[in-house]
């Protein structure tokens, strides 16, 4: 099965988000050779793209049973474990992929993303730099560095990376999503929307592009946009710093309320207390509203056959 042009075609279809076409082609190939680990592994990657985790895991088990020494299989398994919220196990799988192929740039970038999930930011940057040392001209490496800068609160440097990536490949999905996210962080919603729509046109199943499009809508909303900007700012901080900000805000509200009360203005003091409660409720309500809106956008674009 290796060397079959149809396998390469299925991989290209996966890259462009044409998952149904890739799955149909892989089913044909597996009908001819049901013992192809490559086909089972690629099919698992396609199923992951459709969020069919159980089916993907079944295909991966079959593939690993046929050839446990394929780095690609362990890499896909790591992605599955990330979606199952098992970052520690995902790290073990990606390390296995790198043991089999230390020069695998995709695995290094995946390892970096796992470290970011664990808030091990310095370690994440080391993996990106390792990938850059292997292939400095890889668009995915340039985008990964831009994603790192954006996640750590430096949209200016992220924009520089996005411009470099787009200069190399103006149609690259990751480069357009990065530029869209960067422009949104800088407050340029129209530019962000352009890149989001372009990325969706390239891959209608791209969860990153669809999430960006949803975030743009939130950013434009006069009320929910305030929550989105605050939540986005907190996301660039680690858990300790974010917690300190929230605790400090709580203490500040209570201190000011007490000072106003002592000054002889109990009505204003109660108003400040109610304002804090309203702010907390606003934050709680914003989260489910955001995820409902995101789910709506995903359904609207991902499953609209006329898009």
N, C-alpha and C positions, 0 to 999 in steps of 0.2 A: 504493500500500500504506500510505503514511503516513495516519494518521487512522482506519485500520481498528480497530475496537474489539477485534478478536481479537489484534492486536499488543499492545495494552495488557493484555489478559488474559494473554497469554504472559509479559509482563514481571512481572505480579503473581505468577504461578505460580512464576517464577524466584525472586522475592523470598522466597516462603514455602517454598522448597526442594522444590517439587513439580516436579522436573526432567523426569521422564518425561512428565507431562502437557503441560508447556511445549514439549518437543521434538516431541511428536505434533502439537500445534497448529501449530508453526512449519513442520513438514514439509507440512502441509496448505496453509499459506499459500504456501510456496515452490513447491508443485505448481501453484498458480494464477499465481504470478509469480516465476519463478526468478531474476529480475534485481533482487530487492529487497535492497539492501545492509543495511537495517535488520534484516530477517529473518535473513540470514546472520550478521550480527554478534551478534544475540541468541541464535541457535542456538550460536554459538561460546561465548558466556558460559555457556550451559547445559552444554555439553560440558566446559568447564573445571570446572564444579561436580561433574562425574562423573570428573574426573581423566583425561579422554580428550584428552590434549594434542595428539596428531597430528591427530585429527579436528577439534579446535578451531582449530588453526593453518590447516588447509585451508579451513575456513569463513571465517576472518579474511582469508585471501589473496583469496578470492572477493569478500568484502565490500569490501575496500580497492581491489580492481580496479574495482569498480562505482562507489564513491564514496570517494575518499581524504580527503575533507574532513569526515568525520563524527567529531567528537571522541570519541564513545562507542567507536568502533572502536579508536582508538589507546589508549584507556584499558583496554579488554579485552586488547589486545595486550601492554600493560605487565604485566597480571596473569599472562598466559601466560609472559612472560619471567622473571617472579619465580619461577614454579614450575619453570622450566628453570634456575634459579640463575644468571641473567644480569642482576643488578641494574643494571649500567651501561647496558645496552641498554634495560632497563625504564624507567629514568629518562629516556632520550631519547624513548621513546614517550609517556610521561606529559607531558613538556614539549611535545611536538607537540600533544597534546590541549588543553593550556592555551593554546597559541598560537592555536588555533582558537576556544577559548572560555575566556577568562581568569577567568570567574566560576564555573567548574565546581567546585563544592565537593568532589564525589567524587574528582576528579583531584588536588586539593590534599591530601586525606587520604591518597590512595594514594602521592603523592610523599613525604609524611611517613613512611609506613611503610617506604618504600625507604630513606630516610635512616636510619631506625632499624636496618635491616639492615646498613647500612654504618657503624654506630656514630657517625653524625653527629647527635648528639642535639640540639644547639642548633638546627641547621638543621631538624630534624624539628619542633621546637616552633614555629619561625617559620611553617612551613606550616600547622600547626593553628591558629595565631593568625590567619593570613590567612583561613582558612576561617571562623573564628568572626567575623571582621570582615564577611564577606559574608552569613552567616546564623547569628547567635548562638543562634537557637532550634532549630537542627537537632540532632536527637537523636544522629545519627552524629558530629557535631562534639563534643558533650559526652562521648560514649563514647570518642572518639579521645583527648581530653585525659585522661580517666581511665586509658586504656590506657598513655598516656605516663607518668603518675605511677606506675602500678604497675610498669612496666618499669624505672623509675629508682629503685625502692625506697621509694616513699612510698604505702603502702596506705591510710593515713588520708585523704589528699587524693583518692585514687582512689575511695574509698567515698563521699565527698561528691559526686563527679561521677556515680557510679552511682545514688545516691539521687535526684539531680536528673533524670537520664535516665528512671528508673522513674516518677517523678512525672509526667513528660510523657507517657510511654507504657509502661504496666506490662507490656505484652505484647511489647515490642521485644526481639528476639533478642540484639542486641549489648549492650543494657543489662543483660539477665539474665546473660549470660556474664560481663560485667565485674563485676557484683555477686558472682557465684559465685567468680570468680578472686580478688576482693578478700577475700571472707570466708575463702577457703582460705588466703590469705597471712596473714590474721589468726588462723588456727587454728580457725575456726568451721566445721568440716566439715559439720555437719548443715544449716546455712544455705546453704553452698556447694552441697551436693547438691540441695537444693530448687530452686535457680535453674538448675542444670545440667539437671535433669530437665524443668523447665518449658521451657527453651530447646530441648531435644531434642523435646519434644512439639510445639513450634511448627514446628521444622524438623529432621526426623530425619536429614537429610544434612549438618547443620552440623558441620564438622570441628572448629571451635573449641569447641562445646558438648561434643562427644564426647571431645575431648582433655581438657577440664576434668573430665569424669566419670572418666576414667582417672586423672588426677592425684589426684582425691579418693581413689580406691581405693589409690593408692600412699601417699598421706599417712597413711592409716589402718593400713597395714602396719607392724608393729613394727620390722622389720629394714630393708626397703627405704625406709620412710618417712624414716629418717635420711639416706640417700643423696639422696632427693628434696629434702629441706629444704636440704641443703648445696648441691646443684646449682642449686636455685631462687635461693638467695642469691647464688651466683656469677653467675647470669644477669643480675642487676640491675647488675653492674659491667661496665666496659668490659674489653676483652681485656688491657690493660696491668695494670690493678688485679687482675684475676683471676689473672693469671700471677704477679704479685708475691706474692699470698697463698699460692699453691701452692709457689713457690720458698722463701718464708719458712718454710712448714711443713716442707719437706724439710730446710732448714738447721737448724731448731729440733730436729727429731728426731735429726739427726746430732750436733748439739752436746751435747744431753742424753745421748745414747748414749756419746759420748766422755768426758764428765764422769763418768758412772757407771762406765765402764771404768777410768778413772784412779783412781777412788776405791776400786778393788779389788773390783768386783762385775761380773765379765765375763758371768755368766749373765744378769743384768738388762740389761746393755748389748746382748747378743745378742737378748734379748726385745724391746727397743725397736726394733732393726733389723727384726726379723720383723714387728713391729706395723706399721711403715711399709709394708713389702711387702704385708701383708694389706690395709691401707687402700687402696693403689693398685689391687690386684686387685679389691677391693670396688667401687671407682669404675668400673673397666673393665667389670665384670660387670653393674653396674647399668644402664648405657646400653642394651645389647642387650635386657635383660629389659624395660626400660621400653618400648622401641619394639615389642617383640613383644606386650606387653600392650595398647599403644595400637592396634596393627593388629587385635588380636582384638576390641577394643571397637568399632572402626570397622566391621568385618565384621558383628558381632553386631547393631548397630543399623541400619546403612545398608542392609543387604540382607535384613532380616527383614520379609517382607511383612505379617506379622501385628502389627507394632509399632504 
